[in-house]
Amino acid sequence: MSLTNKTPETKVESLFDQIADNYDGMNSLISLGNHKHWRKLVMKQLNVQPGSFAIDVCCGTGDWTIALARAVGPSGQVIGLDFSEEMLKIAEKKVAAAGLRDRVTLVKGDAMHLPYDDNQFDLATIGFGLRNVPDADQVLHEMTRVIHDQGRVACLETSKPTNPIIKLGWRAYFNLVPIMAKLTVNKYQEYSYLQRTTAEFVSAAKLVEMFQNAGLTDVSYRQFTFGAAAFHLGTKHA
Ligand SMILES: C[S@@+](CC[C@H](N)C(=O)[O-])C[C@H]1O[C@@H](n2cnc3c(N)ncnc32)[C@H](O)[C@@H]1O
């Protein structure tokens, strides 16, 4: 069975347009600064080679796109794709401030239908995006389609702690997220949505199956901060 986010795509797009200005700050607040640490660990594990061609799907304000651009070096290229113009505008500013315009192309597009031919990229990444798309299986198939043989698909996403006590604390904390958003940036509804998609997203074990169903092999994952987030990695063997 396919994992679907029942909120219409146009609603998700306008929601991200509305929160774009506060997104980076809220990310740090909600994850208690942990997302920066997770991103560093992920990049270390990925060991991206200079000269690589990568696509960062659902790139948002560009944190992963920028980290990839640094890793691929001047001989590489990174595409950052997202459907929210406001998120892309912030990404554009951050890419320029980092001096990486020469190796980053930001594209407005739909993760469900990547506008690229088969077998193009060395690496396709998606960070905190998979739980927001209408069909996560389709997006994983699309990411697998556009990487070449031996290419890799990587996903960093919120996950579910398995320890029952940690799970209780995690749920209680996540219930506070919309309230924190109301108090800090006056965006209760938007962060209720993000809290709900986090709670509804699949377990790390189920996401392994979804990677395999998309045609990826050697699928592995590691969890961060007692299972609050998980990093999945798979390889395409054509
Ligand atoms: C939670 S943000 C993650 C942003 C960024 N990857 C990060 O790591 O911070 C999710 C992003 O996915 C984008 N998104 C959601 N559904 C999409 C779709 N179907 N096609 C393209 N982008 C989508 C949203 O616009 C938003 O920028």
The ligand as a Gaussian input file, in Angstrom:
#p B3LYP/6-31G(d) Opt

LIG

0 1
 C        9.833000      20.494000       5.404000
 S       10.416000      21.278000       3.955000
 C       12.053000      20.628000       3.781000
 C       13.010000      21.570000       3.108000
 C       14.456000      21.129000       3.010000
 N       14.626000      19.948000       2.218000
 C       15.089000      20.912000       4.367000
 O       15.787000      19.898000       4.533000
 O       14.945000      21.760000       5.247000
 C        9.534000      20.398000       2.705000
 C        9.684000      21.022000       1.330000
 O        9.086000      20.145000       0.378000
 C        8.468000      20.932000      -0.625000
 N        7.473000      20.081000      -1.298000
 C        6.440000      19.409000      -0.740000
 N        5.775000      18.707000      -1.663000
 C        6.416000      18.924000      -2.848000
 C        6.212000      18.458000      -4.164000
 N        5.217000      17.626000      -4.469000
 N        7.059000      18.868000      -5.133000
 C        8.073000      19.733000      -4.842000
 N        8.313000      20.213000      -3.614000
 C        7.500000      19.814000      -2.613000
 C        7.878000      22.102000       0.136000
 O        7.608000      23.214000      -0.692000
 C        8.985000      22.374000       1.171000
 O        9.902000      23.329000       0.697000

